[in-house]
Structure formats: structure tokens, C-alpha cells
Amino acid sequence: MRTLLLHPHQDRVRIEAEALGEEAAVCPAHVPAVHLYDAPMHLIAMRYLAPPFLILRRGLIAGEVYPRLAGRRGMGKGQRHGYGTAARGGLPQAGG
């Protein structure tokens, strides 16, 4: 059996495609749909997000301040890990 070692930048596309798929399963309204992932070509084809959508990285690099970013990211992470659902009993309470 032959082992293929990928350079970190090549494996990044696979990791990004997997992460987008996991995030879309929980918050589809906030993640662009992945239409195609081609591992040999290191290619991801995803939905184009027209304005007013923005690429967060660009705004952060430009020094933009997003006052609700931490709360929204926290809620998204909580949803992804199952908090806030009846099955998991909601968010843990402080001190408990």
C-alpha cells in the first residue's frame, strides 16, 4: 500500500471542506453550500455569497469592529456542540 503525504496547504482544502460540511449541518443559513469537493484537484466549489454578505477575514484585517461577533460565534459553537437542544438539556447553568 502506498502512502500519499500531502503538503499542509494541500490538506487544508480537505479540512476546510469537512469543516464547512459540519458547520452547514448545524447552521445552514450561515455557511455557504459546498457544491463540489475534488480531493485530487484540491478544489472546493461553493455557493457565491453576494453582498450584503461579507468575508469576515477581510473585515478583520481591515480593522473593522464587530460588536456582536463573539456572542454570535459562541451561539454557533454552542449549537454545533448540541447545547440549547432539549435532548442535551440546554446550556449549562452558571455554578452548576
C-alpha positions, 0 to 999 in steps of 0.5 A: 500500500502506498502512502500519499503525504500531502503538503499542509496547504494541500490538506487544508482544502480537505479540512476546510471542506469537512469543516464547512460540511459540519458547520452547514449541518448545524447552521445552514443559513450561515455557511455557504453550500459546498457544491463540489469537493475534488480531493485530487484537484484540491478544489472546493466549489461553493455557493457565491455569497453576494453582498450584503454578505461579507468575508469576515477575514477581510473585515478583520484585517481591515480593522473593522469592529464587530460588536456582536461577533463573539456572542454570535460565534459562541451561539454557533459553537454552542449549537454545533456542540448540541447545547440549547437542544432539549435532548442535551438539556440546554446550556449549562447553568452558571455554578452548576 
